[in-house]
Amino acid sequence: MTAKLRIDDLPGSERARRFEGKDHEATASFFVNTHAPGEGPSLHRHPYEEIFILLDGSATFRRGEDEIEAEKGEIVIVPANTPHGFTNTGDERLLFVSIHPAAAMVQEDLE
């Protein structure tokens, strides 16, 4: 088992770094996301819930039929199989962690 990792060493890009549990003998996975104003993923869903922990900035989340405004210090939970996405609606980079309670991430793109 890995003793520790650096976020910058995780696979991904400037916008998102991916930790997939199965690669590290862990049962959960996550993304560390940092998006510029106006950025965000297209609508998608997972067969498990996704938990977003906002560390800096603000975003508008689409969660099923709902639209949720969230900012630094808030948590957004998306139930399993619920279509969702978000857009950085702030003036600064958005920073958050999105937790996937599964050793391997599964995503179905809807747009």
N, C-alpha and C positions, 0 to 999 in steps of 0.2 A: 504494500500500500504506500502511496506517495505521502511523505511527511508534510509537504506544503507545496503550493504552486503559486506562481505569479500570474495575475490577471492578464498581463500583456503577453504571456506565453501560451494562453489558451487560443485555440483556432478561432478565426473570425476576421473581423475588420475593425476600422475605427468606430463603426456604429454598434457592433455587437460582438462580444466574446462568448464562446459556447463551452460550457462544462457539461459533458455527458457522463452521468454517473457510472455507466457500465465500463467506461474506460479507466475508472479509478477505484473499482471495487466499492462503489457507493450506490445506494438505492434511490437517490434523487438527482435531478439535473437542474441546470439554471443557465440563464443568459445574464451577462452584465451589459446593459444597453446604454449608449449615449448617442442621442439623435439631435441634429441641428433643428432649429425652428422650421416647421412645415413638414418634417420627415416623419415616417412611421410605416409599418407594414400594411399590406393589403389584408382584407378580411380572411380569416382562417379559423380553424378549430382544432381541438385536441380531445382524445378520448378520456382525459383526466382534467381536473381543474388546473388553472394557472393563477398564481398569486404574484401580483406586482407590488413591489416596495419602492416607492418614489423617494430618492435621496436628494435630488436637486431638480428644480425646474417645475414645469406644469404640462399637463397633457389632457386631451379629450379622448376618452375611451368609448368605443362602440362595443356594447355588450348585449348581444341579441337585439331587442327593440330599444334598449336603453342607451342614453348618451350620458356619460359621467365625466364631470370636471374633477381633476385630481391635481394635487400639488405636493411639493416637498413635505415629507413627514406623514403622508397618507398611504393607505394600502387599498388596492382594488383586487377583488377576487372574482374570477370568471369561472362559473360552473362547467363541468365536463360537457363536451359536445356543443357548447354555445359559441356561435360565430362571434368573433371579436377582432379588434384591431385598435390602433391608437394613432394620434397625431400630436406631435409636439406643438402646442398652441402658445408657448411662451416666447420670450425674447432671447433666451439663453439656451445652451445645450441642456437637454433632458438627461438625467442620470437615474437609472433604476435597475433593480435586480428582478428578474421574473423567474419564479420557481416552478419547476415541472416535477411533481411527485412521482417520478418514474425513472428507472435506471437508463432507459432509452427514450429519447424524444420522438413523438409521433405527431405529424402535422398534416392536415388536409387544407390546401389552399382553395379558397372559394371564389376569388376574383382573379 
